[in-house]
């Protein structure tokens, strides 16, 4: 792995993800990106965890990653509605991506963004709620 990927992996808490490897499709402006296996059930694919140069870059990526989601949606992620807004630690987007429900979020102050998908919103949302992804 590159030094950036090693740095990102060192930021992760071992209780929630394992088997991290360089991401198959990293964002062009990422410092590092990893695909990691979720320890608990929830995501259908390995979540992608991305380290950016700044919080602004992470937020921009999350907001542009799901470009089909329009501003102003204020639904409830737990019920499978689309949402674009914030959560206690940064930005949060929830949307439908083909046959999957997708969630993408940032960690303010850490310049990290994550994206994960599942066939149904409830297992993904429950996984996300119990997440302690970044070690402090």
N, C-alpha and C positions, 0 to 999 in steps of 0.2 A: 504494500500500500504506500501511497505518497505521504509525505509529512502532514499535509492537510487532512488526509483521511485518518491518519493515526491520531491527530489532534481531535478530530470529531469523535472518533471512537472512544477516546479517553474521557470525553464529556458525558458519555452515555451511562446511565445506571444499568447494571447487569440484570436486574430483576425483571425487566420488561422486554428486552430484545437480546438476541444472540446471533451468532453466525453472520456477522456483518462483513460485507464485501463491497468493493467499488460498485457504485450504481450503474445499471445497464444504460440508463438515459439521463445523465446528470444535466442540470441546467447549464447553459453556456457560461453564465457569470458566477457560478458557484466556486468557492474555495475548495470544497470537497463535498461529495455526496455518497451516501452508503445505502444499500438495500440490506435490511436486517430482518431476520425472522422474529415474529412476535412470539413471546413465550406463552401468553394466554390467548384463548380463542378470540376472534374478532375480525381482523383483516383477512381477506381472501388471498391477497398477494402480499409479498414482503413490503412493509412500509418503506418509503424512501425518506431519509433524513439528510438534510442539506445544510451545510455551513456556508454563510455568505460573509462578505466583508463588513456589512453593517446591518442594523435592524431595518433600515429603509430598503435595502436590497432584498432582504427576506420578505418583507411585507409586499413589496412590488411583485415579487415572483408569485406569492400566494394569490394576490389579487388578479394577476394576469394568467395564472395557470388555468383557472377555470373561467376563461374569457366569456363563456356563454351565460354566466350568472350575472344578471343585471343588478345595478345598484338599487338599494332600497328594499331588498327582500328581507323580511324579518321573521321568517318561520322558525320552527323549533326543530333543531337537529335530531333530537331524540325520537321524533315521530316521522322523520324522513322528509321533512320540508326543506326547502332551500333557505339558506341563511348566509348573509354576508355582514360581518360586524366584528365584534371583539369578544374575548373571554378574559378572564382575570390575568392571564400572562401574555396576551398579545392579540393578534388578528385571528379570526376563525371564519372559514367558509365551509358550507355543506351544500352538496348539489348531487344531481343525478348525472352519472357519466356512463352512458350506454346502459348495460345491464346491471351496473353497480351503483351503490351509494358511496359517495366520496366525501372525505373530510380532509381539509388542509388547514394547518395552523402554524403560528409562529410563537417563539419564546423571546419576548422583549428583553433586551439587555444581554442576549446570548447570540444574536444574529443567526438563529437556527429556525428552519421551517421543516415541516413534516407533511407528508401526504399519504393517505391510506384509503383502501376501498374494501367494500364487502357487498354481498348480494342483497342484504337487508340492513336498514339503518340501526336497528336496536342492538345487535351484537357489536357493531363498530362503535356506536356511541358508548355502550357499557365498557368496552375495552378502553376507549379514550378517557372516560371519566376516572378509571382506576389507574391511569398511567402516571408513573414517576420517571419519565424518560431521561431527563438530564440530572446528573449528579450535581449536588451543590458544592 
